[in-house]
């Protein structure tokens, strides 16, 4: 799953989200992002692009970790 996380991060970087990190848990990508990016990630149209990019990297689902440290 490390390669999938790297692929997803590369795709997110192309969307302008270079500070977003992807962590895998049971086939689901959990995104950690700066607080300023969370709203953009969760709202359309970027939300759809994020989901597409992460699923294309091989993940079954996408979540945003709101308590990342």
C-alpha positions in Angstrom: 0.0 0.0 0.0 3.0 2.3 0.2 3.2 2.6 -3.5 -0.6 3.4 -3.7 -0.1 6.1 -1.1 2.7 7.6 -3.0 0.7 7.5 -6.2 -2.3 9.2 -4.5 0.0 11.9 -3.1 1.4 12.6 -6.5 -2.0 12.9 -8.0 -3.1 15.2 -5.2 0.0 17.3 -5.7 -1.1 17.8 -9.3 -4.4 19.1 -7.9 -2.5 21.7 -5.9 -2.6 19.7 -2.7 1.1 19.1 -2.2 0.8 19.3 1.7 -1.8 16.5 1.9 -0.5 13.1 3.1 -2.1 9.8 2.4 -2.2 7.0 5.0 -3.7 3.6 4.4 -5.9 1.7 6.8 -7.7 -1.5 5.6 -7.8 -0.4 2.0 -9.1 3.1 2.8 -7.0 6.2 2.2 -7.0 8.6 5.2 -5.9 12.1 4.2 -4.1 14.4 6.6 -4.1 18.0 5.5 -3.4 21.5 6.8 -6.5 23.0 8.3 -6.9 25.4 5.4 -7.1 22.6 2.9 -9.7 20.5 4.7 -12.7 22.6 3.6 -11.5 22.6 -0.1 -11.0 18.9 0.0 -14.5 18.3 1.3 -16.3 20.5 -1.1 -17.1 20.2 -4.8 -15.7 20.4 -7.3 -12.3 19.5 -5.7 -13.9 16.8 -3.6 -14.8 14.7 -6.7 -11.3 15.1 -8.1 -9.7 14.0 -4.8 -11.9 10.9 -4.7 -11.1 10.1 -8.3 -7.4 10.5 -7.8 -7.2 8.4 -4.6 -9.4 5.6 -6.0 -7.3 5.6 -9.2 -4.3 4.9 -7.0 -6.0 1.7 -5.8 -7.9 2.6 -2.7 -11.5 1.5 -2.0 -12.4 4.6 -0.1 -11.3 8.0 1.1 -11.5 9.7 4.5 -10.2 12.9 6.1 -8.5 12.6 9.4 -9.6 15.7 11.4 -7.4 14.8 14.4 -4.1 14.4 12.7 -1.0 15.4 14.7 
